[in-house]
Amino acid sequence: MNAVTPMPPQPRDTPWPTVEWPLGSIDDIAGVDAAAVRATLAAIRDTPAELGVTLATLAIHRGRLVVEQYGQGSDGAVDAATTLISWSMAKSITQALFGVLIADGLLQRSVIDEPAPVPEFEGTDKAAITIAQLLAMRSGLEFVEDYVDDSVSHCLEMLFGRGVSDHARYAASLPLQHAPGETWNYSSGTSNILARIAGDIIRRNGHDVRSYIRERLFERIGMTSAEPKFDAAGTFVGSSYVYATARDFARFGYLYLRDGVWDGERVVPEGWVDEARTVRSIDPDPPHYGYGDHWWIWRDQPGSVAAHGYEGQYVVVAPARDLVVVHLGKVPAAVRAPLLHKLTTLIDAFPDASNA
């Protein structure tokens, strides 16, 4: 379990960033390596084109926005008002949505460990799959998560091919490949199955799904720019499609840095953040991140939890440093290693306060 590092409390002298981020300076942070921060930001800004493009880099330290840098996109200059795509960071938002459902009393927490209410599973060998196994990406369902056009890819087929009109139905109809709970398999299809389950619960309780997500999650933490997208079947594309500004993605990370509490109000249940950052699997591909419930874990950052997205989207929550780092851009997977090194260097430049 990776939850030994507690999430730090809100500093008493810092207002919650529901409306605006309080601003700070790296020059005012005791113990920060300001030179390393500046050098890393310059290295990110001056990345050669063949290594991708960075559109936004932010750092939130002890509740204050202390780093903010934007780049040039294909449609022009990016700034604090530009909404950018989440890609798979939406998966972590889907996990948060289930926490909101539990906190609101629309879903009993014990149901997470019961068979998932998925029509395509009924009467098949998939009937025993639980919501918990779906959240941990251990459902056993077949799914090839590949983004290359000339390869077998259930992900591309779901988002742009045969499954384009109903992502969840496409994914839920795929066969069982392993016994539920036995094998980890990262799958966008799994996230869309979960998103449909959440949507069904929301509708049964008399709510519009889009409005519920906005009002009960995004707007409560000031993510006013956030826009969830839906497929033709009316299911939130919980695998891939939330648009928001970099500052609003930072707010989402900040919610988890504060253990699911915002300005004195609990948004997700106690322990829900720890469920997200409990290592349930290890990615076999370098750099071998841990994986919890729809969140990644950077094992060199104690107690961390991170939302990852295609093309180098990251929201990294580092509680030992009371820090959230956001990166948004277009960085191909094949050249991701230099970016990850820079982000790690940026994080490590901030003081470790876990023993303070």
URGIHU-V556871 format. One record per residue. RES is the residue in one letter. PHI is phi in radians with two decimals (* if undefined). PSI is psi in radians with two decimals (none if undefined). Layout:
res=RES phi=PHI psi=PSI
res=RES phi=PHI psi=PSI
This chain:
res=M phi=* psi=2.45
res=N phi=-1.87 psi=0.24
res=A phi=-1.70 psi=0.37
res=V phi=-1.26 psi=-0.48
res=T phi=-1.46 psi=1.99
res=P phi=-1.21 psi=2.65
res=M phi=-1.28 psi=2.30
res=P phi=-1.27 psi=2.66
res=P phi=-1.35 psi=2.85
res=Q phi=-1.17 psi=2.22
res=P phi=-1.03 psi=2.40
res=R phi=-1.13 psi=-0.47
res=D phi=-1.63 psi=0.18
res=T phi=-2.14 psi=2.10
res=P phi=-1.24 psi=2.67
res=W phi=-1.18 psi=2.51
res=P phi=-1.52 psi=0.74
res=T phi=-1.15 psi=-0.63
res=V phi=-1.84 psi=-0.91
res=E phi=-2.33 psi=2.59
res=W phi=-1.33 psi=2.19
res=P phi=-1.05 psi=2.42
res=L phi=-1.72 psi=2.58
res=G phi=-2.50 psi=-3.08
res=S phi=-2.36 psi=2.46
res=I phi=-1.11 psi=-0.39
res=D phi=-1.24 psi=-0.25
res=D phi=-1.79 psi=0.08
res=I phi=-1.71 psi=2.04
res=A phi=-1.15 psi=2.25
res=G phi=1.54 psi=-0.09
res=V phi=-1.35 psi=2.53
res=D phi=-1.58 psi=1.48
res=A phi=-1.08 psi=-0.62
res=A phi=-1.13 psi=-0.70
res=A phi=-1.16 psi=-0.67
res=V phi=-1.07 psi=-0.85
res=R phi=-1.14 psi=-0.71
res=A phi=-1.15 psi=-0.66
res=T phi=-1.21 psi=-0.73
res=L phi=-1.08 psi=-0.69
res=A phi=-1.14 psi=-0.68
res=A phi=-1.16 psi=-0.65
res=I phi=-1.18 psi=-0.79
res=R phi=-1.09 psi=-0.67
res=D phi=-1.72 psi=0.36
res=T phi=-1.02 psi=2.28
res=P phi=-1.02 psi=2.56
res=A phi=-0.98 psi=-0.58
res=E phi=-1.22 psi=-0.20
res=L phi=-1.80 psi=0.22
res=G phi=1.72 psi=-3.07
res=V phi=-2.24 psi=2.32
res=T phi=-1.73 psi=2.23
res=L phi=-1.76 psi=-0.49
res=A phi=-2.74 psi=2.42
res=T phi=-2.38 psi=2.15
res=L phi=-2.29 psi=2.64
res=A phi=-2.38 psi=2.29
res=I phi=-1.97 psi=2.04
res=H phi=-2.07 psi=2.14
res=R phi=0.86 psi=0.71
res=G phi=1.49 psi=0.05
res=R phi=-2.07 psi=2.45
res=L phi=-1.33 psi=1.90
res=V phi=-1.98 psi=-0.23
res=V phi=-2.39 psi=2.27
res=E phi=-2.67 psi=2.04
res=Q phi=-2.50 psi=2.35
res=Y phi=-2.14 psi=2.78
res=G phi=-2.14 psi=-2.85
res=Q phi=-1.91 psi=2.11
res=G phi=-1.68 psi=3.10
res=S phi=-1.14 psi=-0.41
res=D phi=-1.75 psi=0.19
res=G phi=2.11 psi=-2.95
res=A phi=-1.20 psi=2.40
res=V phi=-1.64 psi=2.48
res=D phi=-2.48 psi=-2.97
res=A phi=-1.13 psi=-0.31
res=A phi=-1.68 psi=-0.06
res=T phi=-1.39 psi=2.21
res=T phi=-1.55 psi=2.37
res=L phi=-2.22 psi=2.75
res=I phi=-1.37 psi=2.52
res=S phi=-1.40 psi=-0.56
res=W phi=0.85 psi=-2.33
res=S phi=-1.28 psi=-0.03
res=M phi=-1.06 psi=-0.36
res=A phi=-1.07 psi=-0.47
res=K phi=-1.05 psi=-0.72
res=S phi=-1.20 psi=-0.57
res=I phi=-1.14 psi=-0.64
res=T phi=-1.08 psi=-0.72
res=Q phi=-1.09 psi=-0.72
res=A phi=-1.09 psi=-0.66
res=L phi=-1.05 psi=-0.70
res=F phi=-1.13 psi=-0.64
res=G phi=-1.09 psi=-0.70
res=V phi=-1.11 psi=-0.73
res=L phi=-1.03 psi=-0.72
res=I phi=-1.18 psi=-0.81
res=A phi=-1.07 psi=-0.59
res=D phi=-1.45 psi=-0.07
res=G phi=1.39 psi=0.21
res=L phi=-1.49 psi=-0.23
res=L phi=-2.51 psi=2.21
res=Q phi=-1.31 psi=2.37
res=R phi=-1.06 psi=-0.57
res=S phi=-1.13 psi=-0.41
res=V phi=-1.17 psi=-0.39
res=I phi=-0.99 psi=-0.56
res=D phi=-1.65 psi=0.14
res=E phi=-1.77 psi=2.85
res=P phi=-0.92 psi=2.37
res=A phi=-1.21 psi=2.42
res=P phi=-1.39 psi=1.41
res=V phi=-2.15 psi=1.97
res=P phi=-0.95 psi=-0.66
res=E phi=-1.18 psi=-0.29
res=F phi=-1.50 psi=-0.42
res=E phi=-1.07 psi=2.31
res=G phi=1.28 psi=0.25
res=T phi=-2.17 psi=3.10
res=D phi=-1.26 psi=-0.01
res=K phi=-1.63 psi=-0.06
res=A phi=-1.11 psi=-0.40
res=A phi=-1.50 psi=-0.11
res=I phi=-1.09 psi=2.27
res=T phi=-1.74 psi=2.85
res=I phi=-1.07 psi=-0.68
res=A phi=-1.04 psi=-0.70
res=Q phi=-1.20 psi=-0.60
res=L phi=-1.15 psi=-0.76
res=L phi=-1.11 psi=-0.58
res=A phi=-1.54 psi=0.04
res=M phi=1.04 psi=0.69
res=R phi=-2.22 psi=0.67
res=S phi=-1.31 psi=-0.46
res=G phi=1.57 psi=-0.09
res=L phi=-1.22 psi=2.52
res=E phi=-1.17 psi=2.33
res=F phi=-2.95 psi=2.14
res=V phi=-1.73 psi=1.97
res=E phi=-1.62 psi=1.53
res=D phi=-2.34 psi=2.54
res=Y phi=-2.06 psi=0.33
res=V phi=-1.83 psi=2.19
res=D phi=-1.03 psi=-0.56
res=D phi=-1.63 psi=0.24
res=S phi=-2.01 psi=2.86
res=V phi=-1.17 psi=2.18
res=S phi=-2.57 psi=1.85
res=H phi=-1.17 psi=-0.51
res=C phi=-1.11 psi=-0.88
res=L phi=-1.14 psi=-0.66
res=E phi=-1.15 psi=-0.64
res=M phi=-1.22 psi=-0.82
res=L phi=-1.39 psi=-0.53
res=F phi=-2.28 psi=-0.14
res=G phi=-2.00 psi=-2.21
res=R phi=-1.07 psi=-0.47
res=G phi=-1.67 psi=0.20
res=V phi=-1.09 psi=-0.56
res=S phi=-1.52 psi=-0.32
res=D phi=-2.64 psi=1.50
res=H phi=-1.07 psi=-0.76
res=A phi=-1.16 psi=-0.72
res=R phi=-1.10 psi=-0.72
res=Y phi=-1.05 psi=-0.85
res=A phi=-1.19 psi=-0.71
res=A phi=-1.23 psi=-0.35
res=S phi=-1.48 psi=-0.17
res=L phi=-1.24 psi=2.67
res=P phi=-1.30 psi=2.83
res=L phi=-1.37 psi=2.25
res=Q phi=-1.83 psi=-0.53
res=H phi=-2.40 psi=2.78
res=A phi=-1.06 psi=2.40
res=P phi=-0.93 psi=2.33
res=G phi=1.53 psi=-0.18
res=E phi=-1.45 psi=-0.67
res=T phi=-2.33 psi=2.41
res=W phi=-1.49 psi=2.31
res=N phi=-2.56 psi=1.88
res=Y phi=-1.12 psi=2.21
res=S phi=-2.61 psi=2.07
res=S phi=-1.15 psi=-0.51
res=G phi=-1.07 psi=-0.72
res=T phi=-1.00 psi=-0.76
res=S phi=-1.12 psi=-0.64
res=N phi=-1.31 psi=-0.51
res=I phi=-1.09 psi=-0.81
res=L phi=-1.07 psi=-0.72
res=A phi=-1.09 psi=-0.65
res=R phi=-1.20 psi=-0.70
res=I phi=-1.02 psi=-0.82
res=A phi=-1.06 psi=-0.77
res=G phi=-1.09 psi=-0.69
res=D phi=-1.09 psi=-0.73
res=I phi=-1.12 psi=-0.77
res=I phi=-1.08 psi=-0.79
res=R phi=-1.16 psi=-0.70
res=R phi=-1.07 psi=-0.43
res=N phi=-1.68 psi=0.25
res=G phi=1.46 psi=0.34
res=H phi=-1.96 psi=2.65
res=D phi=-1.41 psi=2.32
res=V phi=-1.12 psi=-0.82
res=R phi=-1.06 psi=-0.79
res=S phi=-1.13 psi=-0.68
res=Y phi=-1.10 psi=-0.82
res=I phi=-1.05 psi=-0.76
res=R phi=-1.13 psi=-0.86
res=E phi=-1.34 psi=-0.68
res=R phi=-1.61 psi=-0.22
res=L phi=-2.16 psi=-1.18
res=F phi=-1.09 psi=-0.94
res=E phi=-1.19 psi=-0.49
res=R phi=-1.13 psi=-0.48
res=I phi=-1.94 psi=0.23
res=G phi=1.45 psi=0.22
res=M phi=-1.42 psi=1.10
res=T phi=-1.25 psi=-0.35
res=S phi=-1.45 psi=-0.25
res=A phi=-1.17 psi=2.31
res=E phi=-2.30 psi=1.86
res=P phi=-1.40 psi=2.48
res=K phi=-1.84 psi=2.67
res=F phi=-2.19 psi=2.65
res=D phi=-1.50 psi=-3.13
res=A phi=-1.15 psi=-0.38
res=A phi=-1.45 psi=-0.05
res=G phi=1.52 psi=0.29
res=T phi=-1.70 psi=2.28
res=F phi=-0.98 psi=2.25
res=V phi=-1.41 psi=1.33
res=G phi=-1.22 psi=-0.05
res=S phi=-1.50 psi=-0.45
res=S phi=-2.64 psi=-0.44
res=Y phi=-2.13 psi=1.50
res=V phi=-2.26 psi=2.29
res=Y phi=-1.86 psi=2.38
res=A phi=-2.84 psi=2.88
res=T phi=-1.31 psi=2.83
res=A phi=-1.06 psi=-0.68
res=R phi=-1.10 psi=-0.61
res=D phi=-1.32 psi=-0.62
res=F phi=-1.09 psi=-0.59
res=A phi=-1.12 psi=-0.65
res=R phi=-1.07 psi=-0.69
res=F phi=-1.10 psi=-0.79
res=G phi=-1.06 psi=-0.65
res=Y phi=-1.16 psi=-0.60
res=L phi=-0.99 psi=-0.73
res=Y phi=-1.33 psi=-0.59
res=L phi=-1.06 psi=-0.54
res=R phi=-1.71 psi=0.44
res=D phi=1.06 psi=0.57
res=G phi=1.43 psi=0.20
res=V phi=-1.93 psi=2.44
res=W phi=-2.33 psi=2.01
res=D phi=0.89 psi=0.82
res=G phi=1.48 psi=-0.08
res=E phi=-1.97 psi=2.25
res=R phi=-1.40 psi=2.11
res=V phi=-1.59 psi=-0.72
res=V phi=-2.09 psi=2.73
res=P phi=-1.10 psi=2.73
res=E phi=-0.99 psi=2.32
res=G phi=1.57 psi=-0.19
res=W phi=-1.20 psi=-0.66
res=V phi=-1.16 psi=-0.67
res=D phi=-1.15 psi=-0.58
res=E phi=-1.08 psi=-0.70
res=A phi=-1.13 psi=-0.63
res=R phi=-1.81 psi=0.31
res=T phi=-1.49 psi=2.12
res=V phi=-1.23 psi=1.98
res=R phi=-1.85 psi=-0.35
res=S phi=-2.66 psi=2.84
res=I phi=-2.12 psi=2.20
res=D phi=-1.11 psi=2.16
res=P phi=-1.19 psi=-0.29
res=D phi=-1.54 psi=2.48
res=P phi=-1.02 psi=2.53
res=P phi=-1.58 psi=0.50
res=H phi=1.04 psi=0.90
res=Y phi=-1.14 psi=2.67
res=G phi=-1.39 psi=2.85
res=Y phi=-2.37 psi=2.30
res=G phi=-1.89 psi=-2.15
res=D phi=-1.77 psi=1.61
res=H phi=1.07 psi=0.33
res=W phi=-2.33 psi=2.63
res=W phi=-1.64 psi=2.79
res=I phi=-2.24 psi=2.14
res=W phi=-1.51 psi=1.82
res=R phi=-1.21 psi=-0.26
res=D phi=-1.53 psi=0.00
res=Q phi=-2.05 psi=1.79
res=P phi=-0.95 psi=2.24
res=G phi=1.27 psi=0.19
res=S phi=-1.28 psi=2.87
res=V phi=-2.58 psi=2.48
res=A phi=-2.53 psi=2.43
res=A phi=-1.70 psi=2.23
res=H phi=-2.02 psi=2.55
res=G phi=-2.44 psi=2.69
res=Y phi=-0.91 psi=2.54
res=E phi=1.20 psi=0.47
res=G phi=1.43 psi=0.58
res=Q phi=-1.52 psi=2.26
res=Y phi=-2.50 psi=2.40
res=V phi=-2.18 psi=1.88
res=V phi=-1.87 psi=2.15
res=V phi=-1.83 psi=2.00
res=A phi=-2.05 psi=1.59
res=P phi=-1.14 psi=-0.54
res=A phi=-1.09 psi=-0.40
res=R phi=-1.94 psi=0.09
res=D phi=0.86 psi=0.98
res=L phi=-2.44 psi=2.46
res=V phi=-2.17 psi=2.24
res=V phi=-2.05 psi=2.29
res=V phi=-2.05 psi=2.33
res=H phi=-2.30 psi=2.28
res=L phi=-2.27 psi=2.42
res=G phi=-3.13 psi=-2.75
res=K phi=-2.38 psi=1.43
res=V phi=-2.06 psi=1.95
res=P phi=-1.04 psi=2.58
res=A phi=-1.02 psi=-0.61
res=A phi=-1.13 psi=-0.38
res=V phi=-2.12 psi=0.52
res=R phi=-1.34 psi=-0.46
res=A phi=-0.99 psi=-0.79
res=P phi=-1.07 psi=-0.66
res=L phi=-1.11 psi=-0.80
res=L phi=-1.09 psi=-0.64
res=H phi=-1.10 psi=-0.74
res=K phi=-1.14 psi=-0.73
res=L phi=-1.16 psi=-0.68
res=T phi=-1.11 psi=-0.72
res=T phi=-1.08 psi=-0.72
res=L phi=-1.09 psi=-0.82
res=I phi=-1.07 psi=-0.80
res=D phi=-1.20 psi=-0.26
res=A phi=-1.29 psi=-0.27
res=F phi=-1.58 psi=2.59
res=P phi=-1.18 psi=2.52
res=D phi=-1.48 psi=1.95
res=A phi=-1.85 psi=0.22
res=S phi=-1.12 psi=-0.45
res=N phi=-1.82 psi=0.11
res=A phi=-1.27 psi=none
